[in-house]
Amino acid sequence: MTSIAPPALVHGRRLPNAWDLAAILLVLGLLIGVVNVARGTLAPLAVAQAGHIHLDPAYLPGYAIRTTLRMFAALIASLIFTFTVATLAAKSRRAAIIIIPILDILQSVPILGFLSFTVLFFLHLFPGRELGAELAAVFAVFTSQAWNMTFSFYQSLTTEPADLDEACRSFGLSPWQRFWRLDVPFATPGLVWNTMLSMSGGWFFVVASEAITVGNTTFTLPGIGSYVAVALGRRDLPAIVYAVLAMLVVILMYDQLLFRPLVAWSAKFRFETVQTAADSEPWVLKLLRRTFILREAGGWLGDQVARIGRLRLGRAQRTFQSLRTDRQSSRLGDGVFYVLVALGAIYAFWQVAKFCAAHLQWSDLVTCLTLAVFTLARVIVALVVSSAIWLPLGVWVGLRPKATRIVQPVAQFLAAFPANLLFPIAVALIVAYRLAPNIWLTPLMILGTQWYVLFNVVAGASALPGDLKEVAANFGLRGFLRWRRLIIPGILPYLITGLLTASGNAWNTSIVAEVASWGHTTLVAQGLGAYIAEATNAGNTARIVLGVAVMSAFVLVFNRLVWRPLYAYASRRTTLG
């Protein structure tokens, strides 16, 4: 019988070994890089204001470290936001009424249009220091990472198996204990894949967030994003190639050091009652098993985290109420709550309408509504094309661990590849073949949309319980019947989450996908995104507000008519247990 104990324990080794030396050198290298970057954040703001980005490839390693740390800082903030907001929305019916529509709007509205306001806020927090500009850049990346993670966690909380819910009630777990014993473990497989997607999606915002303009002043933060922006401005193709190679190296590094071990670790939380074939262990986990110091430190840290998770904070069934509880809130309380929400919505609508009426005509509203229909058509096309391509491929990959290990880093790199680097090719092809921009700029929207579908479908297929797959095999389910009875019901919550976040991303990226330029050639497609982009360039605040308001209205109506009913159906009909 083969032992599964760590080699150091098998051989009775208790002293540091060669693997410890390699691990310690790796950790020290990371700490030194973090310390050097932290020094830069305390530099005077004038350094960033007059900062010069060198296109010499020798500077790229330092730029890559700065960019990566910003993205991980935003990722930590996104996790905190996810655990807090998604849990509140899933456990409180009243909170969900407010939180879900707000999330729908935030993931769809182009937040970069309001970046100047957030920059002023963070600059005033740390006057005269580069740290304010750094926090503004982190916040911009946060706006590209948080929403799909929040929706993934919310989807998992609303589709928890009933028997696990009853087990928590039977053991009398407090809300805090239930969160760490059931909610987080059950959501981990899908959340890990959406975290990878968030890291990849953040690369697009890095380009805009590391070169910030406030009035007539531009703050340039060292990083790969600002390097790409300067290279695009100078039309330096070799520098763009160097930046892409640096991105590839960074993505491969954090895939190997972080996400590949996380995917392997998350497999232990799959909801199944039979043992499946074990996947090969990532080399990082093997390294940790062969070391003594890191293994002991990791064991101690794990014990402390587990001790925190066992704290009995709150009383069982008293703090967060489950969605399946039979208790109903008082009608008086619901009535007061709904009245307050309605009054707040009416007041906000009145302020927007009054502002727009003072500067615009009714014809502007008609124009906005017409252009929104064009953008809506592109969003639907992007979702249909993305689903047709990546739904079967994502299921095929998710059901095969070996394929997952190969596709995972490739998909991360392709999802992280800044779509604006492809704009010159798109413009050249459209001009050369005299194609219609209204049709052929749509693929630029699909470039950013498709990955939300792929990553969520792979996560859903990977989380399919092994016992259900065995039952389907025993009954001889094949072809369409297998898809209808096993695959579609099993991945439906994940697929809806992917389509919902893809829809929001499509609306968000319409502001850049409907206007593509290279050199002196600019192509514009009819749509609300192009309308907002042109209003932003012209500094027309009234049209920006009108465009954002119309986009928000379309997103809310579309989500209410399509995604909310599908979410309810998935929660009601496809929940295991």
N, C-alpha and C positions, 0 to 999 in steps of 0.2 A: 504493500500500500504506500502510495506516494504522500509524503507529508506536505501540507500546505503552509506550514509555519515559515517565517522568514529565515533565510539561510543563517543569519547571525545567531538566531535562537537554536537552530538545529545543531550547529557546531559548538554551542556554548560560548560564543564569542561575546565578550562584554567590553572590549577595548576598541577605540577608534581604529578604522582600517583605511585602505586606499580609497574605498568608495566615500568614506567620510571626508577625506581630503578633497576629492573632486566636488562633493556637494558644498563644502565650506567655501571653496574658491568661487563657486557659482553664486552663493548667497552674498559673499563679500563683494563680488563684482556688481551685483544688483544694488546693494546698499550704497556703494561708492557712487554709482550713477545717479541714484535718487538724491544723495546729499549734494552733488554738484548741480543738479537741476534746481534743488531747493534754494541754493544760494542765488541763482539767477532770478527767482521770484521776488527776492528782497531788494533787487537793484532799483535805482531811481527810475521813475517813469520816463525820464528824458531818453534813457537808453533804448526803450521800445519805441519811443516817438521818432527817434532818429536812426532806428535800427536799419542795418543794411544786410540783406540776405545774399550770401555768397553762393553762386552756382557751381563752385568747385566741388566735385564729389567728395572730397576729403571732409567737408563739413556735414555731410549727410548722416553719419553715425550719431553725432551729437543732436542734430535736428530730429532724428528718429526717436531718440530717448525722450526728448521733450514732448513730442507729439504723443508717444505711447503713454506716458505718465498722465497727460491731460485726459486721454481717452479712458484710462482706468479710474481716474478720479471721478469722471462723469459716470462711469459704470457703477461705482460704489454708491453714488448719489441716486442712480436709477434703481438699484436694488432696495435701498431704504424707502424710496418713493413707492416702489412696487409692493413691498410688504405692508406698507401703511395704507395706501389708498385702495389697492385692490381688495385687501381684507375688509376694510370698512365698507366698500361697495357690495361685497359678497355677503356680508353678515348683517347689514342694515338696509332694509327696504327703502327707508326714507333717504338715506345717504346715496343709495344707488340712483335715485331719481335725479339727483343733482350731479353726481360724479360722472356717470356714464356719458351723458350728453356733453359735459365739459371735456372729457377725454376724446370724444368723437371730434370735437372742434379743434382741440389742441393738436391732435395728430394730423389734421388735414390743413389747417391754416399755415401758410408759410411764415414760420416764426422768424426767419432771417430778416423779414421786412421790419421787424420791431427790435432788431438787435441793437440799434443805436440807443434806445431807451434803457435797455438792460445794461449796456456798457456804462452809461452815466451813473447808474445806481451803484455798480460795483466799483467804479473809479472813486466815487465819493466815500465808499466804505474804507478805502485805503488810499487816502490822498498822497500823491507824489511817489507812489510805489507801483512797481510792475505787477504786484500781486492782484490788484484790481482788474487789470486787463487779462491776467491769467484766469481769474474766476469767471470773467465774462466769456472767455473762450470755452471754458469747461461747461458753462451753462448752455452755450449754443450746441455743444456736442450732446449734452444731456437731453435736449429737446428732440434729438434724433434717436435716442436709445430707449427712453423710458416707456413710450406708449405701447409698443408691441410686447414688452416684458410685462407690463401691467395687465394688458388684455389676456396674455397667456396665463398668468397667475389667477386672474379672475375666472377664466374659463375652467381651470382645474378645480377651483373652490366650488364652483356651481355644478360640477359633475362628479363630485366625490361619491363613491359607492355607499349605498344606504347601510350595508352591514358594518362598514368601518365607522360610519357616523354613530350607529347604535352601540358599537363597542366602546367608543369614547364616552358615550352617555352612561353605559353600564359601569365603567371604571371610575366615573365621576371626575374626569379630567377637567381642570380649570381651563378657561380660554387660552391662557398662555401655554399650558401644557399641550392642549389640543393643537395649537398652532405649530409647535415644533415636533409633535409626535405624529400628526396626520396631515395637516395642511401643506407644510413645506415639503415633507418627503413625497407626498402624492403628486405635487406639482413640479418636482425637481426635473424629471426627464424633459418635459416640454420647456421648462424655464431655462435649462442649460442650452438648448438649441436656440431659443430666442435671444439668450445672452450673446451667443456667437453672432447671430444676425445683427444685434445691436452694435457690437464692436465693428462689424463690417460696414453697417450703415453710417457709423460715425465718421468714416473717412471722407464721405462726401461733404459733410459740414465742416470738417477740419480746414478745407481750402478757404472757406468763407470766414471762419472764426479766428484764424491766426493773423489775418490782416483786417483790422477793424478801423472804420472811418467814422469819426464823430465831428460833424461840421466840416471844417477845413483841415482837421488834424487826423493823421493816420497812424495807428499803433500797429507795428509789425512785430509779432512774436516769433522767435526762432522755431522752426518746425518744418516738417515735410509739406504741410499745407501751404505755408507761405512760400516755400521753395517752388512748389508747383505753380502757384499764382504768378510769381516772378518769371518763371520759365515760359508760361503761356503768354504773359505780356510781351516778352522779348521774342516769342516764337522760336525758342531754343529747343529743337527736337532732341538733341543728345541729352540735355538736362532733364527733359521729361522722361526719357528712357531710364536715366539714372534714378529718378524719383520712383518710377514704377518698380524697378529692381529693389530699391530700398524698402518699399512697401511689401514686396513679396517676401523679403528676408524677415521683416518684422512679423508679418502674419504667420509665417512658418514657425517662428520662434515661440510666439504666444500660443499657437495651436499645439505645439509639442509639449511646452512646459505647463500649460494650464488647461486648455479645452479638451485635449485628448484624454488626459487623466480624469477630467470632470465627466466626460461622456461615459467612460468605463465605470466610474464610481456611481453615476446616476442609474446604471442598469440594475443595481441592487434594490431600487425603489419601484421597479415595475410591478404592477398589480397582477399577480399570477399565482397559481397554487401548485404548479409543477415546475421542476427544475429544468432549465434550458441549458443548452451547450454553452460553456463558458467561453467568452471572447479572450483573445490573447491580451496579455497585460501590457500597457504602455511602458516604455523604457523608464519614464520618470518614476512610476510607481515601483518598478523593479529597483531603481536606484535608492528610493526611500526605504525599501525593505532590506537592502544590503548595508545600509548605514546604521550606525549605533546612535550617534548624537542626534541626527535629525529625526530618527524614529522615536527616540525617547522624548524629544521636544514636541513632536507631533502628537504622541500619545498623551502627554501632559496637557497640551492645549485642547485636544479633543475631550479629555475628561472635564476640563473647566467649562467648555461650551455645553457639554451634556448636563453638567450640574446647573448651569443657568437655565437650560431648557426644562429641568425638572422642578423649578421653583413654582410654588402654587400661588401664582399671582391672580387675584380675582376669585370669584366663587363660581362653581360649575353652573351653567345654564342661567347665569345672572348678568353677564356682560354682553357678549355677542350672541345673538340668537340665530340659530340655524335657519336656512331657507326652507327646510322641511318641517319646521315646528308648526304645531297647530294653533299656537297662540296668535291672536290677532291684536294689533295695537288698538288703542281706544279710538273710536270714531271721532271723538272731539279732538284728540291730538292730531289725527290725520287731517282733519278739516283745517285746523289752524296751520299746520305745516304746508298744505297745498295752497292755502290762501297767501301765505308769505312768499312761497316760491313764485306763484303767479304774479303777485305785485312786483317782485324783483325783476321778473322777466319783462313785464309791461313797462316798468321804469327804464330798463336798459334799452328796450326797443324804442321808446319815446325819445331818449337822448340821441340815439343813432339817427332816427328819422328827422329830428329837429336839426341836427348838425348837417345832414345831407341836404335837407330842404333849403337851408340857407345858402348853399353853394352850387346845387345841381338842379336839373330839370327832370320832369317825369320821363323824358326821352332817354336820359342816362340810365334810369332804372330798367326801362324796356331793353336797352342795349345790353346791360349787364345780364338780364335774364336770358336773352337770346344767346349770348356768348357762353353762359353757364350750361346751356343745353348742348352746345358743341363739345365743351370739356367733359360733360357727363357721358356723352357718346364715346369719347376717347377712353375714359375711365373704364366703361363697360367692356370695350374691345380689349383693353389691356388685361382685364381680369379674365376674360374668356380665353384669350390666347395663352396667358400664363398658366391657367388651369389645364388647358388641353395639352400643353407641353410637359409641365412639371408634375402633374398629378400621377400619371402612370410611372414616370421615371422616379419620382420621390418615393412611391410605394415600393418599387423594385429595389431601390437603394436601402430603404429603411428595414426591409425584411431580410437583408443580407449584411451581417456585421462586417465582413471583409470588404464589401463594396463601400460601406459607410466610412471605413477608415481611409479609403482612397479618395472618395469624393469630398470628405469633410474639409481638408485644407484647400482643395481646388475651388469648392463653392465659396469658402470664406474669401479667397482672393478675388474671385470674379465679382462677388457682392460688394467687396470693398473698392473695386476699381472705379475711380471717379468717372462718372458718365460724361462729364464735360470734356474729358480728353478725347472722346469719340465724336464730339460735335464737328471738328474740322472735316472728318471723313464723311459724316452725314451731309454737311453743307456741300462738300465737293461733289458727292454723288447726285444730290438733288439738282444742283445747278447743271452738272454735266449732262444728265439725262432729262432735264426739264420736267421733273416730277412735281406733283402738287404738294406744297408744304402742309396743307390741311390734312393730308393722308399720311405722308411719309415722315412727318415729325413724330407721329404716334409711337414708332418703335423706340424713340428716346425715352418715352414714359414707361414702356414695358421693361427697359433695362433695369430700372430701379424697383419695379413692382414685382417682378417674377420671383425674386429671392424670398419674399415673405411667404409665398405659396410653397416653394420648395422646402425651406427649412421647417415649416410647421408640418407639412405632409411627412417628411422624413421622421420628425419627432413622433408623430402619431403612429406611423407604421412600426417604428422601433419599440413603442410602448404597447403594442398589441400583446395581450396575455398569451403565453405559450400554450395554456390549456385550451384556449379557444382555437388556436391554430391546429392543435392536435385533433380536436373534435371535428373541425372542418375537413381535415385530411382523412379521418376515419369514415366520415360520411361521403367521401368522394366528391366534395364540392370542387368544381372546376369552372374556369372561364367566367362568364357573366354572373352565374349564380354565386360563385365565390365572392365576387366584388359586391354583389347585392346583399348577401347575408352576413359577410364577415368584414371585408375591408372597409367599405363605405360607412357602415355603422360604427366601426372601431375608430376610424380616423376623423369622423365628421366634426366633433368639437374642435380638433386641431385645424381642420381645413377651414372651418368658419372663422376661426381666429386669424388664420393666415390671409384669407380673403378680406376680412374686415381691416386688418392693418395694411394690406396691400392697397385697398381702396383709399384709405387715408393718405398713404404715401403717394398714390397717383395724383390725388388732388394737390398735395403739397408740391410735388415736382413739376406740376403743370406750369408753374411760374418760370421754370427754366427750360422745360421741354418744348414749350410752344414758341420759344424765341431762341434760335440758334444762330451763332455768328462765328465767323473766322475771318480775321483781317478786316477788310472793308465790306464784306458781304454779310448781310443779316437776313435771315428768313423768319417770317412771322406767320403762325397759323392762327386762324380765328378761334378764340377761346377766352375764358375768364382768366386763365393764367397769364396770357399775353397782355390782357387788359390791365391786370395788377402790376405786371412788370413795367409796362410803359408808364403807368401812373407813378410808380416808384421812381423811375428815372427822371420824370418830369417834376417830381416833388409835389404832385397834386394830392394833398392829404385827403380831401373829400372823396375823390375817386378811389383812393386806396381803401378808405373805410367802407364805401359802398361795395366795392368788389369783395372785400373780406366778409362783409355782412351777408351778401348774396351767396358766397361760397359756403359759409357756415349754415345758412338756411337749407341749401341743397344737401349738404352732408347730413344734417339732422333728419331731414325728411327721408332721404334714401336709407339711412341706417334704421329709422323707425319702421319703414315699410318692408325692408328686406332683412337686415342683419339681426335685429332684435327678435322677430319671429323665428328665424333660424336658430338663434341661440336658445330660445325657449324650447324649441323642438328637440335640439340636441340634448339639452338638460333633462327633458322629460322622457325621451324615447331611447336614447343611446347610452345612458349612464349604466355602468356595470354595477352589479350587486343589487 
